[in-house]
């Protein structure tokens, strides 16, 4: 398949979507694609983000794998 064929198929499928969760997920993917740059972050920024993440974990602000499975199981059920 070529890109145009894929785009035509996607467009056709999107016309039939009734699930607002799926629409939001697709919207998020497209918005994220526009917000991502090809520039690499600095080592300092990388380390800052790691430190912030570690602080979140130490504060108990995280989900266990089992909790994530339960959350994911609810997707699309609302």
PDB file with one MODEL, atoms N, CA, C and O in Angstrom:
MODEL        1
ATOM      1  N   UNK A   1       0.831  -1.193   0.000  1.00  0.00           N
ATOM      2  CA  UNK A   1       0.000   0.000   0.000  1.00  0.00           C
ATOM      3  C   UNK A   1       0.871   1.251   0.000  1.00  0.00           C
ATOM      4  O   UNK A   1       1.983   1.264   0.529  1.00  0.00           O
ATOM      5  N   UNK A   2       0.337   2.281  -0.601  1.00  0.00           N
ATOM      6  CA  UNK A   2       1.050   3.552  -0.537  1.00  0.00           C
ATOM      7  C   UNK A   2       0.378   4.463   0.491  1.00  0.00           C
ATOM      8  O   UNK A   2      -0.685   4.138   1.020  1.00  0.00           O
ATOM      9  N   UNK A   3       0.994   5.578   0.761  1.00  0.00           N
ATOM     10  CA  UNK A   3       0.516   6.467   1.822  1.00  0.00           C
ATOM     11  C   UNK A   3      -0.880   6.998   1.520  1.00  0.00           C
ATOM     12  O   UNK A   3      -1.705   7.110   2.426  1.00  0.00           O
ATOM     13  N   UNK A   4      -1.154   7.324   0.270  1.00  0.00           N
ATOM     14  CA  UNK A   4      -2.472   7.862  -0.073  1.00  0.00           C
ATOM     15  C   UNK A   4      -3.570   6.823   0.139  1.00  0.00           C
ATOM     16  O   UNK A   4      -4.661   7.150   0.606  1.00  0.00           O
ATOM     17  N   UNK A   5      -3.280   5.584  -0.203  1.00  0.00           N
ATOM     18  CA  UNK A   5      -4.245   4.508   0.023  1.00  0.00           C
ATOM     19  C   UNK A   5      -4.523   4.355   1.513  1.00  0.00           C
ATOM     20  O   UNK A   5      -5.673   4.197   1.925  1.00  0.00           O
ATOM     21  N   UNK A   6      -3.475   4.403   2.312  1.00  0.00           N
ATOM     22  CA  UNK A   6      -3.642   4.310   3.767  1.00  0.00           C
ATOM     23  C   UNK A   6      -4.462   5.481   4.300  1.00  0.00           C
ATOM     24  O   UNK A   6      -5.356   5.289   5.124  1.00  0.00           O
ATOM     25  N   UNK A   7      -4.161   6.691   3.835  1.00  0.00           N
ATOM     26  CA  UNK A   7      -4.899   7.867   4.293  1.00  0.00           C
ATOM     27  C   UNK A   7      -6.372   7.786   3.900  1.00  0.00           C
ATOM     28  O   UNK A   7      -7.248   8.144   4.688  1.00  0.00           O
ATOM     29  N   UNK A   8      -6.642   7.319   2.687  1.00  0.00           N
ATOM     30  CA  UNK A   8      -8.032   7.162   2.246  1.00  0.00           C
ATOM     31  C   UNK A   8      -8.774   6.172   3.140  1.00  0.00           C
ATOM     32  O   UNK A   8      -9.920   6.410   3.522  1.00  0.00           O
ATOM     33  N   UNK A   9      -8.115   5.063   3.471  1.00  0.00           N
ATOM     34  CA  UNK A   9      -8.733   4.052   4.333  1.00  0.00           C
ATOM     35  C   UNK A   9      -8.998   4.621   5.728  1.00  0.00           C
ATOM     36  O   UNK A   9     -10.074   4.423   6.293  1.00  0.00           O
ATOM     37  N   UNK A  10      -8.007   5.330   6.276  1.00  0.00           N
ATOM     38  CA  UNK A  10      -8.159   5.927   7.607  1.00  0.00           C
ATOM     39  C   UNK A  10      -9.322   6.917   7.604  1.00  0.00           C
ATOM     40  O   UNK A  10     -10.152   6.909   8.513  1.00  0.00           O
ATOM     41  N   UNK A  11      -9.380   7.763   6.587  1.00  0.00           N
ATOM     42  CA  UNK A  11     -10.455   8.754   6.491  1.00  0.00           C
ATOM     43  C   UNK A  11     -11.818   8.067   6.456  1.00  0.00           C
ATOM     44  O   UNK A  11     -12.743   8.486   7.152  1.00  0.00           O
ATOM     45  N   UNK A  12     -11.940   7.029   5.660  1.00  0.00           N
ATOM     46  CA  UNK A  12     -13.197   6.283   5.557  1.00  0.00           C
ATOM     47  C   UNK A  12     -13.575   5.681   6.911  1.00  0.00           C
ATOM     48  O   UNK A  12     -14.734   5.751   7.320  1.00  0.00           O
ATOM     49  N   UNK A  13     -12.608   5.095   7.599  1.00  0.00           N
ATOM     50  CA  UNK A  13     -12.877   4.495   8.909  1.00  0.00           C
ATOM     51  C   UNK A  13     -13.281   5.547   9.938  1.00  0.00           C
ATOM     52  O   UNK A  13     -14.170   5.308  10.756  1.00  0.00           O
ATOM     53  N   UNK A  14     -12.632   6.708   9.900  1.00  0.00           N
ATOM     54  CA  UNK A  14     -12.936   7.763  10.868  1.00  0.00           C
ATOM     55  C   UNK A  14     -14.365   8.274  10.727  1.00  0.00           C
ATOM     56  O   UNK A  14     -14.976   8.700  11.706  1.00  0.00           O
ATOM     57  N   UNK A  15     -14.892   8.230   9.513  1.00  0.00           N
ATOM     58  CA  UNK A  15     -16.261   8.697   9.299  1.00  0.00           C
ATOM     59  C   UNK A  15     -17.283   7.856  10.056  1.00  0.00           C
ATOM     60  O   UNK A  15     -18.394   8.321  10.313  1.00  0.00           O
ATOM     61  N   UNK A  16     -16.927   6.630  10.414  1.00  0.00           N
ATOM     62  CA  UNK A  16     -17.874   5.743  11.095  1.00  0.00           C
ATOM     63  C   UNK A  16     -17.648   5.653  12.604  1.00  0.00           C
ATOM     64  O   UNK A  16     -18.419   4.993  13.302  1.00  0.00           O
ATOM     65  N   UNK A  17     -16.619   6.295  13.109  1.00  0.00           N
ATOM     66  CA  UNK A  17     -16.298   6.205  14.535  1.00  0.00           C
ATOM     67  C   UNK A  17     -17.352   6.947  15.357  1.00  0.00           C
ATOM     68  O   UNK A  17     -17.678   8.100  15.077  1.00  0.00           O
ATOM     69  N   UNK A  18     -17.874   6.266  16.370  1.00  0.00           N
ATOM     70  CA  UNK A  18     -18.857   6.853  17.280  1.00  0.00           C
ATOM     71  C   UNK A  18     -18.347   6.911  18.719  1.00  0.00           C
ATOM     72  O   UNK A  18     -19.010   7.484  19.584  1.00  0.00           O
ATOM     73  N   UNK A  19     -17.189   6.330  18.983  1.00  0.00           N
ATOM     74  CA  UNK A  19     -16.636   6.240  20.331  1.00  0.00           C
ATOM     75  C   UNK A  19     -15.845   7.507  20.652  1.00  0.00           C
ATOM     76  O   UNK A  19     -14.786   7.728  20.065  1.00  0.00           O
ATOM     77  N   UNK A  20     -16.336   8.350  21.574  1.00  0.00           N
ATOM     78  CA  UNK A  20     -15.624   9.590  21.891  1.00  0.00           C
ATOM     79  C   UNK A  20     -14.227   9.355  22.468  1.00  0.00           C
ATOM     80  O   UNK A  20     -13.338  10.189  22.298  1.00  0.00           O
ATOM     81  N   UNK A  21     -14.034   8.236  23.143  1.00  0.00           N
ATOM     82  CA  UNK A  21     -12.715   7.929  23.692  1.00  0.00           C
ATOM     83  C   UNK A  21     -11.719   7.684  22.571  1.00  0.00           C
ATOM     84  O   UNK A  21     -10.580   8.144  22.639  1.00  0.00           O
ATOM     85  N   UNK A  22     -12.137   6.968  21.548  1.00  0.00           N
ATOM     86  CA  UNK A  22     -11.267   6.719  20.400  1.00  0.00           C
ATOM     87  C   UNK A  22     -10.971   8.012  19.657  1.00  0.00           C
ATOM     88  O   UNK A  22      -9.837   8.245  19.240  1.00  0.00           O
ATOM     89  N   UNK A  23     -11.978   8.847  19.491  1.00  0.00           N
ATOM     90  CA  UNK A  23     -11.772  10.136  18.823  1.00  0.00           C
ATOM     91  C   UNK A  23     -10.756  10.968  19.596  1.00  0.00           C
ATOM     92  O   UNK A  23      -9.860  11.569  19.004  1.00  0.00           O
ATOM     93  N   UNK A  24     -10.898  11.003  20.916  1.00  0.00           N
ATOM     94  CA  UNK A  24      -9.957  11.771  21.736  1.00  0.00           C
ATOM     95  C   UNK A  24      -8.550  11.200  21.634  1.00  0.00           C
ATOM     96  O   UNK A  24      -7.580  11.956  21.576  1.00  0.00           O
ATOM     97  N   UNK A  25      -8.425   9.875  21.610  1.00  0.00           N
ATOM     98  CA  UNK A  25      -7.107   9.242  21.498  1.00  0.00           C
ATOM     99  C   UNK A  25      -6.445   9.612  20.178  1.00  0.00           C
ATOM    100  O   UNK A  25      -5.255   9.926  20.144  1.00  0.00           O
ATOM    101  N   UNK A  26      -7.205   9.576  19.104  1.00  0.00           N
ATOM    102  CA  UNK A  26      -6.656   9.939  17.791  1.00  0.00           C
ATOM    103  C   UNK A  26      -6.268  11.412  17.782  1.00  0.00           C
ATOM    104  O   UNK A  26      -5.212  11.780  17.267  1.00  0.00           O
ATOM    105  N   UNK A  27      -7.119  12.242  18.349  1.00  0.00           N
ATOM    106  CA  UNK A  27      -6.826  13.675  18.438  1.00  0.00           C
ATOM    107  C   UNK A  27      -5.531  13.910  19.213  1.00  0.00           C
ATOM    108  O   UNK A  27      -4.698  14.720  18.805  1.00  0.00           O
ATOM    109  N   UNK A  28      -5.365  13.203  20.328  1.00  0.00           N
ATOM    110  CA  UNK A  28      -4.147  13.343  21.132  1.00  0.00           C
ATOM    111  C   UNK A  28      -2.909  12.932  20.350  1.00  0.00           C
ATOM    112  O   UNK A  28      -1.871  13.589  20.433  1.00  0.00           O
ATOM    113  N   UNK A  29      -3.016  11.847  19.590  1.00  0.00           N
ATOM    114  CA  UNK A  29      -1.879  11.391  18.780  1.00  0.00           C
ATOM    115  C   UNK A  29      -1.482  12.474  17.785  1.00  0.00           C
ATOM    116  O   UNK A  29      -0.300  12.784  17.633  1.00  0.00           O
ATOM    117  N   UNK A  30      -2.468  13.043  17.111  1.00  0.00           N
ATOM    118  CA  UNK A  30      -2.172  14.054  16.098  1.00  0.00           C
ATOM    119  C   UNK A  30      -1.624  15.335  16.722  1.00  0.00           C
ATOM    120  O   UNK A  30      -0.725  15.964  16.164  1.00  0.00           O
ATOM    121  N   UNK A  31      -2.161  15.722  17.873  1.00  0.00           N
ATOM    122  CA  UNK A  31      -1.643  16.914  18.544  1.00  0.00           C
ATOM    123  C   UNK A  31      -0.231  16.683  19.062  1.00  0.00           C
ATOM    124  O   UNK A  31       0.616  17.573  18.977  1.00  0.00           O
ATOM    125  N   UNK A  32       0.027  15.496  19.599  1.00  0.00           N
ATOM    126  CA  UNK A  32       1.355  15.176  20.114  1.00  0.00           C
ATOM    127  C   UNK A  32       2.377  15.213  18.986  1.00  0.00           C
ATOM    128  O   UNK A  32       3.485  15.723  19.153  1.00  0.00           O
ATOM    129  N   UNK A  33       1.995  14.672  17.842  1.00  0.00           N
ATOM    130  CA  UNK A  33       2.886  14.644  16.682  1.00  0.00           C
ATOM    131  C   UNK A  33       3.341  16.061  16.327  1.00  0.00           C
ATOM    132  O   UNK A  33       4.495  16.267  15.950  1.00  0.00           O
ATOM    133  N   UNK A  34       2.447  17.027  16.444  1.00  0.00           N
ATOM    134  CA  UNK A  34       2.795  18.406  16.111  1.00  0.00           C
ATOM    135  C   UNK A  34       3.658  19.056  17.190  1.00  0.00           C
ATOM    136  O   UNK A  34       4.431  19.971  16.903  1.00  0.00           O
ATOM    137  N   UNK A  35       3.524  18.584  18.429  1.00  0.00           N
ATOM    138  CA  UNK A  35       4.258  19.228  19.521  1.00  0.00           C
ATOM    139  C   UNK A  35       5.670  18.683  19.700  1.00  0.00           C
ATOM    140  O   UNK A  35       6.502  19.313  20.352  1.00  0.00           O
ATOM    141  N   UNK A  36       5.939  17.523  19.127  1.00  0.00           N
ATOM    142  CA  UNK A  36       7.255  16.904  19.279  1.00  0.00           C
ATOM    143  C   UNK A  36       8.222  17.530  18.283  1.00  0.00           C
ATOM    144  O   UNK A  36       7.911  17.670  17.100  1.00  0.00           O
ATOM    145  N   UNK A  37       9.375  17.897  18.769  1.00  0.00           N
ATOM    146  CA  UNK A  37      10.389  18.431  17.868  1.00  0.00           C
ATOM    147  C   UNK A  37      11.483  17.398  17.682  1.00  0.00           C
ATOM    148  O   UNK A  37      11.600  16.440  18.446  1.00  0.00           O
ATOM    149  N   UNK A  38      12.268  17.615  16.664  1.00  0.00           N
ATOM    150  CA  UNK A  38      13.354  16.676  16.402  1.00  0.00           C
ATOM    151  C   UNK A  38      14.603  17.014  17.210  1.00  0.00           C
ATOM    152  O   UNK A  38      15.600  16.295  17.156  1.00  0.00           O
ATOM    153  N   UNK A  39      14.539  18.110  17.957  1.00  0.00           N
ATOM    154  CA  UNK A  39      15.703  18.506  18.743  1.00  0.00           C
ATOM    155  C   UNK A  39      15.831  17.630  19.981  1.00  0.00           C
ATOM    156  O   UNK A  39      14.837  17.287  20.621  1.00  0.00           O
ATOM    157  N   UNK A  40      17.039  17.282  20.299  1.00  0.00           N
ATOM    158  CA  UNK A  40      17.302  16.499  21.504  1.00  0.00           C
ATOM    159  C   UNK A  40      17.353  17.448  22.691  1.00  0.00           C
ATOM    160  O   UNK A  40      17.743  18.608  22.562  1.00  0.00           O
ATOM    161  N   UNK A  41      16.950  16.933  23.852  1.00  0.00           N
ATOM    162  CA  UNK A  41      17.049  17.757  25.048  1.00  0.00           C
ATOM    163  C   UNK A  41      18.471  17.682  25.586  1.00  0.00           C
ATOM    164  O   UNK A  41      19.223  16.755  25.285  1.00  0.00           O
ATOM    165  N   UNK A  42      18.813  18.666  26.376  1.00  0.00           N
ATOM    166  CA  UNK A  42      20.156  18.702  26.944  1.00  0.00           C
ATOM    167  C   UNK A  42      20.284  17.657  28.046  1.00  0.00           C
ATOM    168  O   UNK A  42      19.286  17.164  28.571  1.00  0.00           O
ATOM    169  N   UNK A  43      21.513  17.332  28.385  1.00  0.00           N
ATOM    170  CA  UNK A  43      21.771  16.402  29.484  1.00  0.00           C
ATOM    171  C   UNK A  43      21.210  16.983  30.778  1.00  0.00           C
ATOM    172  O   UNK A  43      20.671  16.252  31.610  1.00  0.00           O
ATOM    173  N   UNK A  44      21.335  18.287  30.943  1.00  0.00           N
ATOM    174  CA  UNK A  44      20.828  18.933  32.147  1.00  0.00           C
ATOM    175  C   UNK A  44      19.309  18.779  32.250  1.00  0.00           C
ATOM    176  O   UNK A  44      18.784  18.468  33.319  1.00  0.00           O
ATOM    177  N   UNK A  45      18.609  18.997  31.136  1.00  0.00           N
ATOM    178  CA  UNK A  45      17.152  18.849  31.133  1.00  0.00           C
ATOM    179  C   UNK A  45      16.763  17.399  31.383  1.00  0.00           C
ATOM    180  O   UNK A  45      15.822  17.124  32.128  1.00  0.00           O
ATOM    181  N   UNK A  46      17.476  16.486  30.771  1.00  0.00           N
ATOM    182  CA  UNK A  46      17.237  15.050  30.961  1.00  0.00           C
ATOM    183  C   UNK A  46      17.355  14.683  32.439  1.00  0.00           C
ATOM    184  O   UNK A  46      16.481  14.017  32.994  1.00  0.00           O
ATOM    185  N   UNK A  47      18.442  15.125  33.067  1.00  0.00           N
ATOM    186  CA  UNK A  47      18.656  14.834  34.488  1.00  0.00           C
ATOM    187  C   UNK A  47      17.593  15.490  35.367  1.00  0.00           C
ATOM    188  O   UNK A  47      17.157  14.910  36.362  1.00  0.00           O
ATOM    189  N   UNK A  48      17.184  16.695  34.998  1.00  0.00           N
ATOM    190  CA  UNK A  48      16.139  17.393  35.748  1.00  0.00           C
ATOM    191  C   UNK A  48      14.827  16.603  35.693  1.00  0.00           C
ATOM    192  O   UNK A  48      14.133  16.481  36.702  1.00  0.00           O
ATOM    193  N   UNK A  49      14.490  16.071  34.519  1.00  0.00           N
ATOM    194  CA  UNK A  49      13.263  15.288  34.370  1.00  0.00           C
ATOM    195  C   UNK A  49      13.341  13.974  35.150  1.00  0.00           C
ATOM    196  O   UNK A  49      12.349  13.536  35.732  1.00  0.00           O
ATOM    197  N   UNK A  50      14.502  13.359  35.161  1.00  0.00           N
ATOM    198  CA  UNK A  50      14.681  12.132  35.945  1.00  0.00           C
ATOM    199  C   UNK A  50      14.524  12.433  37.429  1.00  0.00           C
ATOM    200  O   UNK A  50      13.842  11.696  38.141  1.00  0.00           O
ATOM    201  N   UNK A  51      15.147  13.509  37.903  1.00  0.00           N
ATOM    202  CA  UNK A  51      15.020  13.890  39.313  1.00  0.00           C
ATOM    203  C   UNK A  51      13.561  14.145  39.682  1.00  0.00           C
ATOM    204  O   UNK A  51      13.101  13.712  40.738  1.00  0.00           O
ATOM    205  N   UNK A  52      12.837  14.841  38.820  1.00  0.00           N
ATOM    206  CA  UNK A  52      11.429  15.124  39.086  1.00  0.00           C
ATOM    207  C   UNK A  52      10.622  13.831  39.146  1.00  0.00           C
ATOM    208  O   UNK A  52       9.746  13.680  39.997  1.00  0.00           O
ATOM    209  N   UNK A  53      10.916  12.910  38.252  1.00  0.00           N
ATOM    210  CA  UNK A  53      10.213  11.621  38.244  1.00  0.00           C
ATOM    211  C   UNK A  53      10.512  10.821  39.500  1.00  0.00           C
ATOM    212  O   UNK A  53       9.612  10.220  40.087  1.00  0.00           O
ATOM    213  N   UNK A  54      11.763  10.810  39.911  1.00  0.00           N
ATOM    214  CA  UNK A  54      12.130  10.091  41.132  1.00  0.00           C
ATOM    215  C   UNK A  54      11.438  10.697  42.347  1.00  0.00           C
ATOM    216  O   UNK A  54      11.018   9.970  43.247  1.00  0.00           O
ATOM    217  N   UNK A  55      11.318  12.021  42.379  1.00  0.00           N
ATOM    218  CA  UNK A  55      10.619  12.680  43.483  1.00  0.00           C
ATOM    219  C   UNK A  55       9.146  12.285  43.512  1.00  0.00           C
ATOM    220  O   UNK A  55       8.578  12.076  44.584  1.00  0.00           O
ATOM    221  N   UNK A  56       8.531  12.183  42.343  1.00  0.00           N
ATOM    222  CA  UNK A  56       7.133  11.756  42.267  1.00  0.00           C
ATOM    223  C   UNK A  56       6.974  10.343  42.819  1.00  0.00           C
ATOM    224  O   UNK A  56       6.039  10.067  43.570  1.00  0.00           O
ATOM    225  N   UNK A  57       7.876   9.460  42.449  1.00  0.00           N
ATOM    226  CA  UNK A  57       7.823   8.073  42.920  1.00  0.00           C
ATOM    227  C   UNK A  57       8.011   8.019  44.430  1.00  0.00           C
ATOM    228  O   UNK A  57       7.276   7.319  45.127  1.00  0.00           O
ATOM    229  N   UNK A  58       8.993   8.757  44.932  1.00  0.00           N
ATOM    230  CA  UNK A  58       9.249   8.772  46.376  1.00  0.00           C
ATOM    231  C   UNK A  58       8.061   9.330  47.156  1.00  0.00           C
ATOM    232  O   UNK A  58       7.850   8.966  48.312  1.00  0.00           O
ATOM    233  N   UNK A  59       7.291  10.209  46.527  1.00  0.00           N
ATOM    234  CA  UNK A  59       6.104  10.786  47.167  1.00  0.00           C
ATOM    235  C   UNK A  59       4.903   9.856  47.085  1.00  0.00           C
ATOM    236  O   UNK A  59       3.833  10.165  47.611  1.00  0.00           O
ATOM    237  N   UNK A  60       5.082   8.715  46.422  1.00  0.00           N
ATOM    238  CA  UNK A  60       3.985   7.762  46.292  1.00  0.00           C
ATOM    239  C   UNK A  60       3.035   8.080  45.156  1.00  0.00           C
ATOM    240  O   UNK A  60       1.946   7.512  45.070  1.00  0.00           O
ATOM    241  N   UNK A  61       3.441   8.979  44.292  1.00  0.00           N
ATOM    242  CA  UNK A  61       2.597   9.414  43.188  1.00  0.00           C
ATOM    243  C   UNK A  61       2.881   8.565  41.950  1.00  0.00           C
ATOM    244  O   UNK A  61       3.522   9.019  41.003  1.00  0.00           O
ATOM    245  N   UNK A  62       2.390   7.320  41.977  1.00  0.00           N
ATOM    246  CA  UNK A  62       2.586   6.401  40.857  1.00  0.00           C
ATOM    247  C   UNK A  62       1.516   5.326  40.918  1.00  0.00           C
ATOM    248  O   UNK A  62       0.818   5.187  41.922  1.00  0.00           O
ATOM    249  N   UNK A  63       1.391   4.569  39.839  1.00  0.00           N
ATOM    250  CA  UNK A  63       0.482   3.427  39.780  1.00  0.00           C
ATOM    251  C   UNK A  63       1.299   2.153  39.697  1.00  0.00           C
ATOM    252  O   UNK A  63       2.350   2.113  39.057  1.00  0.00           O
ATOM    253  N   UNK A  64       0.804   1.114  40.350  1.00  0.00           N
ATOM    254  CA  UNK A  64       1.441  -0.196  40.212  1.00  0.00           C
ATOM    255  C   UNK A  64       1.015  -0.790  38.873  1.00  0.00           C
ATOM    256  O   UNK A  64       0.080  -0.304  38.237  1.00  0.00           O
ATOM    257  N   UNK A  65       1.701  -1.833  38.456  1.00  0.00           N
ATOM    258  CA  UNK A  65       1.352  -2.487  37.197  1.00  0.00           C
ATOM    259  C   UNK A  65      -0.080  -3.019  37.255  1.00  0.00           C
ATOM    260  O   UNK A  65      -0.819  -2.932  36.274  1.00  0.00           O
ATOM    261  N   UNK A  66      -0.466  -3.565  38.395  1.00  0.00           N
ATOM    262  CA  UNK A  66      -1.830  -4.090  38.543  1.00  0.00           C
ATOM    263  C   UNK A  66      -2.860  -2.967  38.440  1.00  0.00           C
ATOM    264  O   UNK A  66      -3.908  -3.139  37.818  1.00  0.00           O
ATOM    265  N   UNK A  67      -2.564  -1.817  39.049  1.00  0.00           N
ATOM    266  CA  UNK A  67      -3.481  -0.678  38.957  1.00  0.00           C
ATOM    267  C   UNK A  67      -3.622  -0.205  37.515  1.00  0.00           C
ATOM    268  O   UNK A  67      -4.722   0.130  37.075  1.00  0.00           O
ATOM    269  N   UNK A  68      -2.530  -0.176  36.791  1.00  0.00           N
ATOM    270  CA  UNK A  68      -2.570   0.242  35.388  1.00  0.00           C
ATOM    271  C   UNK A  68      -3.409  -0.734  34.567  1.00  0.00           C
ATOM    272  O   UNK A  68      -4.170  -0.317  33.694  1.00  0.00           O
ATOM    273  N   UNK A  69      -3.274  -2.018  34.840  1.00  0.00           N
ATOM    274  CA  UNK A  69      -4.090  -3.018  34.136  1.00  0.00           C
ATOM    275  C   UNK A  69      -5.572  -2.770  34.399  1.00  0.00           C
ATOM    276  O   UNK A  69      -6.388  -2.850  33.481  1.00  0.00           O
ATOM    277  N   UNK A  70      -5.921  -2.467  35.650  1.00  0.00           N
ATOM    278  CA  UNK A  70      -7.320  -2.211  35.994  1.00  0.00           C
ATOM    279  C   UNK A  70      -7.830  -0.939  35.322  1.00  0.00           C
ATOM    280  O   UNK A  70      -8.964  -0.897  34.846  1.00  0.00           O
ATOM    281  N   UNK A  71      -7.004   0.082  35.283  1.00  0.00           N
ATOM    282  CA  UNK A  71      -7.383   1.330  34.618  1.00  0.00           C
ATOM    283  C   UNK A  71      -7.591   1.082  33.128  1.00  0.00           C
ATOM    284  O   UNK A  71      -8.588   1.518  32.552  1.00  0.00           O
ATOM    285  N   UNK A  72      -6.658   0.390  32.516  1.00  0.00           N
ATOM    286  CA  UNK A  72      -6.745   0.117  31.078  1.00  0.00           C
ATOM    287  C   UNK A  72      -7.963  -0.736  30.749  1.00  0.00           C
ATOM    288  O   UNK A  72      -8.560  -0.579  29.684  1.00  0.00           O
ATOM    289  N   UNK A  73      -8.331  -1.625  31.643  1.00  0.00           N
ATOM    290  CA  UNK A  73      -9.499  -2.480  31.408  1.00  0.00           C
ATOM    291  C   UNK A  73     -10.784  -1.654  31.344  1.00  0.00           C
ATOM    292  O   UNK A  73     -11.769  -2.088  30.747  1.00  0.00           O
ATOM    293  N   UNK A  74     -10.779  -0.480  31.948  1.00  0.00           N
ATOM    294  CA  UNK A  74     -11.962   0.384  31.947  1.00  0.00           C
ATOM    295  C   UNK A  74     -12.061   1.273  30.711  1.00  0.00           C
ATOM    296  O   UNK A  74     -13.112   1.861  30.457  1.00  0.00           O
ATOM    297  N   UNK A  75     -10.987   1.377  29.946  1.00  0.00           N
ATOM    298  CA  UNK A  75     -11.000   2.230  28.758  1.00  0.00           C
ATOM    299  C   UNK A  75     -12.085   1.778  27.801  1.00  0.00           C
ATOM    300  O   UNK A  75     -12.225   0.585  27.534  1.00  0.00           O
ATOM    301  N   UNK A  76     -12.827   2.695  27.302  1.00  0.00           N
ATOM    302  CA  UNK A  76     -13.861   2.387  26.330  1.00  0.00           C
ATOM    303  C   UNK A  76     -15.153   1.879  26.939  1.00  0.00           C
ATOM    304  O   UNK A  76     -16.128   1.671  26.217  1.00  0.00           O
ATOM    305  N   UNK A  77     -15.188   1.672  28.250  1.00  0.00           N
ATOM    306  CA  UNK A  77     -16.394   1.167  28.908  1.00  0.00           C
ATOM    307  C   UNK A  77     -17.310   2.294  29.375  1.00  0.00           C
ATOM    308  O   UNK A  77     -18.449   2.044  29.770  1.00  0.00           O
ATOM    309  N   UNK A  78     -16.825   3.520  29.333  1.00  0.00           N
ATOM    310  CA  UNK A  78     -17.614   4.652  29.841  1.00  0.00           C
ATOM    311  C   UNK A  78     -18.664   5.066  28.852  1.00  0.00           C
ATOM    312  O   UNK A  78     -19.421   6.002  29.110  1.00  0.00           O
TER     313      UNK A  78
ENDMDL
END
